[in-house]
Amino acid sequence: MGKLSRLAGVLVCSASLAAVGLQASAGVVHPAASQGRGPVDSVQYIGNGWWNDHGVVYHTPHYMGTRQNASRSHPPQTPAVYGGGPVLTTPKMYLILWGFKSAGDPNKLKKLLKSYSQNLGGSSYNNIYTQYTGPDGNIQNPSSQFGGLWEDNKNTIPSSPTDGQVAAESVRGVAHFGYDANASYVVVTAHNHSTSGFGTEFCAYHSATTSGGNLVSYTNLPYIPDAGANCGASIITAPSDETAADEGVTIVEGHEYGESITDPNPPTGWYNDSWGEIGDVCAWTNIQNDPYGSKSYTAQPMFSNASLSCVHSYN
């Protein structure tokens, strides 16, 4: 991880230069603006997909589109290719619930996400990722992948957090939990407090930022039931461990977690230039209720390089 840390340090240095007046590269448009979500005047482009927002550095987000925006013409199956970057070899999920106390939790997502993260480790579903490798060998599927849950009710959540604000919240999560190089820090934004474009263009995204010179893989997970059917509500008959209104939560977070594990700093991990990461080609197809130990949650399949197909398990 030393090489990765040095790389992150260079990015932080570049961000400092940007903060004191480095101009954005000509012709580079922030993804939020390019998707019609308005200008992002405070954000400056550093290079290689990295942005600076008032000293907060983050990579271009990798989005999971809504059901309407997902590709319906899945291309011929070709393998994902390893780009030489990091993977989460012994993955853990850290949940950061931002603003839940003031906004309320009408769908009880705190309980659902905690249970989900406590049960996914060792599952046949999460075994899909063990076929993929990184600098330290194959990705593993530990029986325990729950890193912890933190309700941040001290730092006020904006009505519509920007990408930079979500990245900053993930760094606060790192300060709370401690840094874990194999972690996915999941920022769950509160009911009716989502990033612009949620529910109409995307359901969630994952990206990378830095903390103390280290790369941080994080997810922006909005309050998924707020988007209704656009992000998975009532897509199939819900299992007993969640409701029809909430089953999009595990579909979307499962998608983001799998992609964070195999490509935490997109697109330097497992990626295919034609269709993206291992969740993208399978998004919103063949949705099933999968077993996770004694629990069952709704999930999409993920792409398997071994079979060149979308699968719900791997042995």
KEZAMAR-206912 format. One record per residue (C-alpha): residue number from 1; residue in one letter; chain; x, z, y. Coordinates in steps of 0.25 Angstrom, whole numbers, padded with zeros to 4 digits. Layout:
BEGIN
   seq   type   mol      px      pz      py
   NUM      A     A       X       Z       Y
...
This chain:
BEGIN
   seq   type   mol      px      pz      py
     1      M     A    0000    0000    0000
     2      G     A    0012    0001    0009
     3      K     A    0012   -0014    0012
     4      L     A   -0003   -0013    0015
     5      S     A   -0001   -0002    0024
     6      R     A    0010   -0009    0032
     7      L     A    0000   -0021    0034
     8      A     A   -0010   -0012    0039
     9      G     A    0000   -0006    0049
    10      V     A    0003   -0020    0054
    11      L     A   -0012   -0022    0056
    12      V     A   -0013   -0009    0064
    13      C     A   -0002   -0013    0073
    14      S     A   -0008   -0027    0075
    15      A     A   -0021   -0020    0079
    16      S     A   -0014   -0011    0089
    17      L     A   -0009   -0023    0096
    18      A     A   -0023   -0029    0096
    19      A     A   -0028   -0017    0102
    20      V     A   -0019   -0018    0114
    21      G     A   -0022   -0032    0117
    22      L     A   -0019   -0042    0106
    23      Q     A   -0029   -0053    0108
    24      A     A   -0038   -0058    0096
    25      S     A   -0033   -0071    0090
    26      A     A   -0039   -0083    0095
    27      G     A   -0051   -0089    0087
    28      V     A   -0053   -0076    0079
    29      V     A   -0067   -0071    0079
    30      H     A   -0071   -0057    0073
    31      P     A   -0080   -0058    0061
    32      A     A   -0091   -0051    0068
    33      A     A   -0091   -0061    0079
    34      S     A   -0090   -0073    0070
    35      Q     A   -0103   -0068    0063
    36      G     A   -0111   -0067    0075
    37      R     A   -0110   -0052    0077
    38      G     A   -0105   -0053    0092
    39      P     A   -0091   -0053    0098
    40      V     A   -0081   -0042    0094
    41      D     A   -0074   -0041    0107
    42      S     A   -0066   -0029    0104
    43      V     A   -0060   -0034    0091
    44      Q     A   -0047   -0041    0091
    45      Y     A   -0041   -0050    0080
    46      I     A   -0027   -0045    0074
    47      G     A   -0025   -0056    0063
    48      N     A   -0027   -0058    0048
    49      G     A   -0041   -0054    0049
    50      W     A   -0039   -0041    0056
    51      W     A   -0046   -0036    0069
    52      N     A   -0044   -0025    0079
    53      D     A   -0056   -0017    0086
    54      H     A   -0050   -0007    0095
    55      G     A   -0039   -0003    0086
    56      V     A   -0047   -0004    0073
    57      V     A   -0041   -0014    0064
    58      Y     A   -0050   -0021    0053
    59      H     A   -0050   -0033    0045
    60      T     A   -0061   -0044    0046
    61      P     A   -0072   -0039    0038
    62      H     A   -0076   -0045    0024
    63      Y     A   -0091   -0045    0024
    64      M     A   -0102   -0045    0013
    65      G     A   -0113   -0054    0018
    66      T     A   -0127   -0051    0017
    67      R     A   -0136   -0057    0006
    68      Q     A   -0140   -0068    0016
    69      N     A   -0125   -0071    0020
    70      A     A   -0119   -0070    0006
    71      S     A   -0114   -0083    0000
    72      R     A   -0124   -0090   -0009
    73      S     A   -0115   -0101   -0014
    74      H     A   -0105   -0093   -0022
    75      P     A   -0093   -0102   -0024
    76      P     A   -0086   -0105   -0038
    77      Q     A   -0079   -0092   -0043
    78      T     A   -0065   -0092   -0039
    79      P     A   -0056   -0080   -0040
    80      A     A   -0053   -0070   -0029
    81      V     A   -0039   -0071   -0025
    82      Y     A   -0030   -0059   -0022
    83      G     A   -0024   -0059   -0008
    84      G     A   -0013   -0049   -0010
    85      G     A   -0019   -0038   -0002
    86      P     A   -0024   -0024   -0006
    87      V     A   -0035   -0020   -0015
    88      L     A   -0041   -0006   -0017
    89      T     A   -0035   -0003   -0031
    90      T     A   -0041    0010   -0033
    91      P     A   -0053    0009   -0024
    92      K     A   -0061    0020   -0017
    93      M     A   -0073    0019   -0008
    94      Y     A   -0074    0028    0004
    95      L     A   -0088    0029    0011
    96      I     A   -0088    0031    0026
    97      L     A   -0103    0033    0031
    98      W     A   -0103    0031    0046
    99      G     A   -0114    0036    0054
   100      F     A   -0124    0040    0043
   101      K     A   -0127    0054    0049
   102      S     A   -0133    0048    0062
   103      A     A   -0139    0035    0056
   104      G     A   -0145    0041    0043
   105      D     A   -0144    0036    0029
   106      P     A   -0158    0031    0025
   107      N     A   -0153    0024    0012
   108      K     A   -0144    0036    0008
   109      L     A   -0132    0027    0007
   110      K     A   -0123    0038    0008
   111      K     A   -0128    0043   -0006
   112      L     A   -0128    0029   -0012
   113      L     A   -0114    0025   -0007
   114      K     A   -0108    0038   -0012
   115      S     A   -0114    0036   -0025
   116      Y     A   -0110    0022   -0026
   117      S     A   -0095    0024   -0022
   118      Q     A   -0095    0036   -0032
   119      N     A   -0099    0027   -0044
   120      L     A   -0093    0014   -0042
   121      G     A   -0079    0018   -0047
   122      G     A   -0076    0013   -0062
   123      S     A   -0089    0004   -0062
   124      S     A   -0089   -0009   -0069
   125      Y     A   -0092   -0015   -0056
   126      N     A   -0080   -0009   -0049
   127      N     A   -0072   -0014   -0061
   128      I     A   -0073   -0028   -0055
   129      Y     A   -0062   -0025   -0045
   130      T     A   -0052   -0021   -0056
   131      Q     A   -0049   -0036   -0059
   132      Y     A   -0043   -0037   -0045
   133      T     A   -0029   -0033   -0041
   134      G     A   -0021   -0029   -0029
   135      P     A   -0007   -0024   -0026
   136      D     A   -0008   -0012   -0035
   137      G     A   -0014   -0018   -0047
   138      N     A   -0029   -0020   -0051
   139      I     A   -0040   -0013   -0043
   140      Q     A   -0045   -0001   -0051
   141      N     A   -0059    0005   -0053
   142      P     A   -0058    0020   -0052
   143      S     A   -0069    0028   -0057
   144      S     A   -0070    0035   -0043
   145      Q     A   -0070    0026   -0031
   146      F     A   -0077    0035   -0021
   147      G     A   -0068    0040   -0010
   148      G     A   -0077    0048   -0002
   149      L     A   -0089    0047    0008
   150      W     A   -0088    0051    0023
   151      E     A   -0099    0051    0033
   152      D     A   -0094    0048    0046
   153      N     A   -0104    0054    0056
   154      K     A   -0093    0058    0067
   155      N     A   -0090    0044    0071
   156      T     A   -0102    0037    0077
   157      I     A   -0106    0024    0071
   158      P     A   -0109    0013    0080
   159      S     A   -0123    0006    0079
   160      S     A   -0116   -0006    0074
   161      P     A   -0101   -0003    0070
   162      T     A   -0091   -0014    0072
   163      D     A   -0081   -0019    0062
   164      G     A   -0070   -0011    0069
   165      Q     A   -0079    0002    0070
   166      V     A   -0081    0001    0055
   167      A     A   -0066   -0001    0052
   168      A     A   -0064    0011    0061
   169      E     A   -0074    0019    0053
   170      S     A   -0067    0016    0040
   171      V     A   -0054    0021    0046
   172      R     A   -0061    0034    0050
   173      G     A   -0065    0034    0035
   174      V     A   -0050    0033    0031
   175      A     A   -0047    0045    0040
   176      H     A   -0058    0053    0033
   177      F     A   -0055    0049    0019
   178      G     A   -0040    0046    0020
   179      Y     A   -0034    0033    0017
   180      D     A   -0036    0026    0004
   181      A     A   -0029    0013    0001
   182      N     A   -0039    0010   -0010
   183      A     A   -0051    0013   -0002
   184      S     A   -0063    0006    0003
   185      Y     A   -0068    0014    0016
   186      V     A   -0083    0010    0017
   187      V     A   -0089    0012    0031
   188      V     A   -0104    0014    0029
   189      T     A   -0111    0012    0042
   190      A     A   -0124    0020    0045
   191      H     A   -0138    0015    0044
   192      N     A   -0141    0005    0056
   193      H     A   -0126    0006    0060
   194      S     A   -0120   -0007    0054
   195      T     A   -0110   -0017    0059
   196      S     A   -0116   -0029    0066
   197      G     A   -0120   -0040    0055
   198      F     A   -0123   -0031    0044
   199      G     A   -0135   -0035    0036
   200      T     A   -0136   -0049    0042
   201      E     A   -0122   -0054    0040
   202      F     A   -0115   -0044    0031
   203      C     A   -0118   -0032    0023
   204      A     A   -0104   -0025    0023
   205      Y     A   -0090   -0029    0024
   206      H     A   -0076   -0023    0021
   207      S     A   -0063   -0024    0029
   208      A     A   -0050   -0017    0031
   209      T     A   -0044   -0009    0042
   210      T     A   -0032    0000    0044
   211      S     A   -0030    0015    0045
   212      G     A   -0016    0021    0046
   213      G     A   -0009    0008    0043
   214      N     A   -0017    0007    0030
   215      L     A   -0027   -0004    0026
   216      V     A   -0042    0002    0025
   217      S     A   -0052   -0006    0017
   218      Y     A   -0066   -0003    0023
   219      T     A   -0081   -0007    0022
   220      N     A   -0091   -0008    0032
   221      L     A   -0104   -0005    0024
   222      P     A   -0116   -0005    0033
   223      Y     A   -0129    0003    0029
   224      I     A   -0133   -0008    0019
   225      P     A   -0148   -0005    0018
   226      D     A   -0149   -0008    0033
   227      A     A   -0148   -0023    0029
   228      G     A   -0158   -0023    0018
   229      A     A   -0159   -0034    0009
   230      N     A   -0148   -0042    0017
   231      C     A   -0138   -0032    0011
   232      G     A   -0144   -0029   -0003
   233      A     A   -0156   -0021   -0002
   234      S     A   -0166   -0023   -0013
   235      I     A   -0157   -0034   -0019
   236      I     A   -0161   -0030   -0033
   237      T     A   -0167   -0018   -0040
   238      A     A   -0159   -0006   -0035
   239      P     A   -0153    0003   -0046
   240      S     A   -0157    0018   -0046
   241      D     A   -0145    0022   -0038
   242      E     A   -0148    0015   -0026
   243      T     A   -0161    0009   -0019
   244      A     A   -0165   -0005   -0016
   245      A     A   -0162   -0003   -0001
   246      D     A   -0148    0002   -0004
   247      E     A   -0143   -0007   -0015
   248      G     A   -0136   -0016   -0005
   249      V     A   -0127   -0004   -0002
   250      T     A   -0120   -0005   -0016
   251      I     A   -0120   -0020   -0016
   252      V     A   -0113   -0021   -0003
   253      E     A   -0103   -0009   -0004
   254      G     A   -0100   -0014   -0018
   255      H     A   -0096   -0028   -0013
   256      E     A   -0088   -0022   -0002
   257      Y     A   -0081   -0012   -0010
   258      G     A   -0077   -0022   -0021
   259      E     A   -0071   -0031   -0010
   260      S     A   -0064   -0019   -0003
   261      I     A   -0058   -0016   -0016
   262      T     A   -0053   -0030   -0019
   263      D     A   -0050   -0035   -0005
   264      P     A   -0049   -0023    0005
   265      N     A   -0042   -0031    0015
   266      P     A   -0049   -0044    0015
   267      P     A   -0045   -0054    0011
   268      T     A   -0032   -0050    0005
   269      G     A   -0037   -0044   -0008
   270      W     A   -0046   -0052   -0018
   271      Y     A   -0052   -0063   -0010
   272      N     A   -0057   -0078   -0012
   273      D     A   -0056   -0087    0000
   274      S     A   -0069   -0094   -0005
   275      W     A   -0078   -0082   -0006
   276      G     A   -0071   -0070   -0002
   277      E     A   -0070   -0056   -0009
   278      I     A   -0075   -0053   -0023
   279      G     A   -0089   -0048   -0018
   280      D     A   -0092   -0060   -0009
   281      V     A   -0094   -0070   -0020
   282      C     A   -0104   -0061   -0027
   283      A     A   -0111   -0055   -0015
   284      W     A   -0126   -0054   -0017
   285      T     A   -0126   -0060   -0031
   286      N     A   -0130   -0054   -0044
   287      I     A   -0133   -0040   -0038
   288      Q     A   -0134   -0030   -0049
   289      N     A   -0136   -0015   -0051
   290      D     A   -0122   -0011   -0057
   291      P     A   -0118    0002   -0064
   292      Y     A   -0108    0012   -0058
   293      G     A   -0107    0023   -0068
   294      S     A   -0120    0030   -0068
   295      K     A   -0125    0023   -0055
   296      S     A   -0130    0009   -0053
   297      Y     A   -0128    0001   -0039
   298      T     A   -0132   -0013   -0035
   299      A     A   -0120   -0022   -0034
   300      Q     A   -0116   -0037   -0032
   301      P     A   -0106   -0042   -0042
   302      M     A   -0091   -0044   -0038
   303      F     A   -0082   -0056   -0041
   304      S     A   -0073   -0055   -0053
   305      N     A   -0061   -0063   -0053
   306      A     A   -0060   -0061   -0068
   307      S     A   -0073   -0069   -0071
   308      L     A   -0074   -0076   -0058
   309      S     A   -0088   -0071   -0056
   310      C     A   -0097   -0060   -0050
   311      V     A   -0097   -0048   -0058
   312      H     A   -0103   -0034   -0058
   313      S     A   -0093   -0028   -0068
   314      Y     A   -0079   -0030   -0073
   315      N     A   -0072   -0025   -0086
